[in-house]
């Protein structure tokens, strides 16, 4: 059994395994979460929400809190510019019944940071303490924080941040092994994560320590665990178009879906998309990025990808994929002979539409 296939407690919350899906703005909606949960993700999160938007009772932000009836365990993440506003949002999210609440201290997006949210807090360590302490006082549910190594390489302060969040009583912390100023072309720094995990180990027996960054397969998850001493991994880009990553990490060996398994999951994702967003043009537009990610790593897929990138309804998407399936050998294993895998320097922003920032920077946080 793989290390990751062991249950873990976050505070009093039982989590069935140690492979989590990160909150992903514009991506971790109900349809995608359901697919990741079915393929093994032990914990999943709603996309990052804005505390400012919550304080304005923003309708869209409240809609994003929706939970599917099959989601027995679900986390949520929030970010805000002032401690009291985050604490208020935590009270609201607690009231909505989320099983665990995370405070985002790592988002690098310019408009988010410009509004004092996300990784802006890493420049103001006192605010880290105030934010976590006041959030802690607002909920008895498991509370966590997710952050980067520091704001810049010259200002790495991950050990101090870790000390602060643990002293303010978080149940879990997640470290992404890059600084705010580093892009995906800088490889995740496992030594930086390790230094945070050591602080965690020394300060608390029960805090859950999570590593994040460049987990794209079982071997990178295993390397993250062995080299940093983390208790669990959080998968981000590695799950885009590849939700099988959860089964692979849990199996503890390299695994690829058969063509039939692949096809079945893509069709299911489309059905969940229709169930959640309806049979609308918007539903198809929101699905496009997933369809493009799913069709990476196949022979002669440029034509099919061009078509999927323009679909205006999901019935059309099904037809395109069925037609493509007829032309693809049933025993084809994805990525064999193709190097379009999502790897280290892949930045989805280049391919994604403006929906990437949905719910993050556009609700009262643009200024
Ligand atoms: C499309 C996208 C959306 C993201 N949204 C969030 C978010 O809402 N909250 C968060 O903490 N991190 C977010 N992240 C950052 C990831 O969770 C993660 O920290 C980062 O991508 C590093 O992990 P990776 O190298 O495995 O992708 C996002 C990343 C991507 C690619």
Boltz pocket constraint, residues with backbone or C-beta under 6 A from the ligand:
constraints:
  - pocket:
      binder: B
      contacts: [[A, 22], [A, 23], [A, 24], [A, 25], [A, 26], [A, 27], [A, 46], [A, 47], [A, 48], [A, 77], [A, 104], [A, 106], [A, 107], [A, 146], [A, 176], [A, 188], [A, 212], [A, 213], [A, 214], [A, 215], [A, 234], [A, 235], [A, 236], [A, 237], [A, 238], [A, 344], [A, 348], [A, 356]]
      max_distance: 6.0
